[in-house]
Amino acid sequence: MGRGLLTILLLVFSNAFMTFAWYGNLKYKGLNPFPSWGLFGIILISWLIAFVEYCFMIPANRVGFHELGGPFSLVQLKVIQEVISLSVFVVIAIFLFKMNEFNYNHLIAFLFLIGAVYFIFK
């Protein structure tokens, strides 16, 4: 597997964990194992999930960064990460949150993101 593909796969896993850390508490609000801790308990759980996200994100950036032997510049890594982040968010929103409001303006926004990826590699 090439460094570029490995970088992208690590970013997908990373963003899945981060999206769940940020928004999972909205879906599973009754599953706080520390109910007396309130918001602090939710933040602690989210930090633990975000730790797993960092275990994928940091290696993805190190494997992918051109100054460390990877194929991507810093700006390219960031744009790729943002597109993956929004793509993972949409998948989680549709399947986990049962979001059913995907309008044409959302599609246009994604087309602009694809354009951003195109232009960042030019």
C-alpha positions as CSV (number, residue, x, y, z in Angstrom):
1,M,0.0,0.0,0.0
2,G,1.4,3.4,-0.9
3,R,1.9,6.2,1.5
4,G,-0.8,8.3,-0.2
5,L,-3.5,5.6,0.2
6,L,-2.4,4.8,3.8
7,T,-2.6,8.5,4.6
8,I,-6.2,8.7,3.3
9,L,-7.3,5.5,5.1
10,L,-5.8,6.8,8.4
11,L,-7.6,10.1,7.9
12,V,-10.9,8.3,7.3
13,F,-10.6,6.4,10.6
14,S,-9.4,9.5,12.4
15,N,-12.4,11.5,11.2
16,A,-14.8,8.8,12.0
17,F,-13.7,8.9,15.6
18,M,-13.6,12.7,15.8
19,T,-17.1,13.0,14.3
20,F,-18.3,10.5,16.9
21,A,-16.5,12.4,19.7
22,W,-18.0,15.7,18.7
23,Y,-21.5,14.6,17.8
24,G,-22.1,11.1,19.3
25,N,-23.2,12.6,22.6
26,L,-26.1,14.1,20.8
27,K,-27.3,10.7,19.7
28,Y,-26.5,8.7,22.8
29,K,-27.2,11.4,25.4
30,G,-28.6,8.8,27.8
31,L,-25.5,6.6,27.8
32,N,-23.3,8.8,30.1
33,P,-21.6,6.3,32.4
34,F,-21.0,9.2,34.8
35,P,-24.5,10.7,35.1
36,S,-23.7,12.7,38.2
37,W,-20.7,14.3,36.3
38,G,-23.1,15.9,33.8
39,L,-21.5,17.9,31.0
40,F,-18.0,17.2,32.5
41,G,-18.6,13.4,32.1
42,I,-19.6,13.9,28.4
43,I,-16.5,16.0,27.8
44,L,-14.3,13.4,29.4
45,I,-15.8,10.6,27.3
46,S,-15.4,12.8,24.2
47,W,-11.7,13.4,25.0
48,L,-11.1,9.7,25.3
49,I,-12.7,9.1,21.9
50,A,-10.7,12.0,20.5
51,F,-7.5,10.4,21.9
52,V,-8.2,7.5,19.5
53,E,-8.7,10.0,16.7
54,Y,-5.2,11.4,17.4
55,C,-3.8,7.9,17.3
56,F,-4.8,7.9,13.6
57,M,-4.5,11.6,12.7
58,I,-0.9,12.1,13.8
59,P,0.5,9.0,11.9
60,A,-1.6,10.0,8.9
61,N,0.0,13.4,8.8
62,R,3.5,12.0,9.4
63,V,3.1,9.3,6.7
64,G,1.6,11.8,4.2
65,F,3.8,14.9,4.7
66,H,6.3,15.3,1.8
67,E,9.1,16.5,4.1
68,L,8.9,13.1,5.9
69,G,8.8,11.1,2.7
70,G,5.0,11.3,1.9
71,P,3.3,12.5,-1.2
72,F,1.5,15.6,0.1
73,S,2.3,19.1,1.0
74,L,1.0,20.6,4.3
75,V,-1.8,22.5,2.4
76,Q,-2.7,19.4,0.5
77,L,-2.9,17.4,3.7
78,K,-5.3,19.9,5.2
79,V,-7.6,20.1,2.3
80,I,-7.7,16.3,2.0
81,Q,-8.5,16.1,5.7
82,E,-11.3,18.7,5.5
83,V,-13.0,16.9,2.5
84,I,-12.7,13.6,4.3
85,S,-14.0,15.2,7.5
86,L,-17.1,16.5,5.8
87,S,-17.7,13.3,3.8
88,V,-17.5,11.2,7.0
89,F,-19.8,13.6,8.8
90,V,-22.4,13.2,6.0
91,V,-22.2,9.4,6.2
92,I,-22.6,9.4,10.0
93,A,-25.4,12.0,9.8
94,I,-27.3,9.9,7.3
95,F,-26.9,6.5,8.8
96,L,-26.5,7.2,12.6
97,F,-28.7,10.3,13.0
98,K,-31.1,9.3,10.2
99,M,-30.6,12.8,8.6
100,N,-32.9,12.9,5.6
101,E,-32.4,16.5,4.5
102,F,-29.7,16.4,1.8
103,N,-30.6,19.2,-0.6
104,Y,-29.1,20.4,-3.8
105,N,-27.2,23.2,-2.0
106,H,-25.4,20.5,0.0
107,L,-24.5,18.8,-3.3
108,I,-23.2,22.1,-4.7
109,A,-21.1,22.6,-1.6
110,F,-19.5,19.2,-2.1
111,L,-18.8,20.0,-5.7
112,F,-17.0,23.1,-4.6
113,L,-15.0,21.0,-2.1
114,I,-14.0,18.6,-4.9
115,G,-13.0,21.7,-6.9
116,A,-10.9,22.8,-3.9
117,V,-9.1,19.4,-4.0
118,Y,-8.5,19.8,-7.7
119,F,-7.1,23.3,-7.4
120,I,-4.9,22.5,-4.4
121,F,-3.1,19.8,-6.5
122,K,-2.6,22.1,-9.5
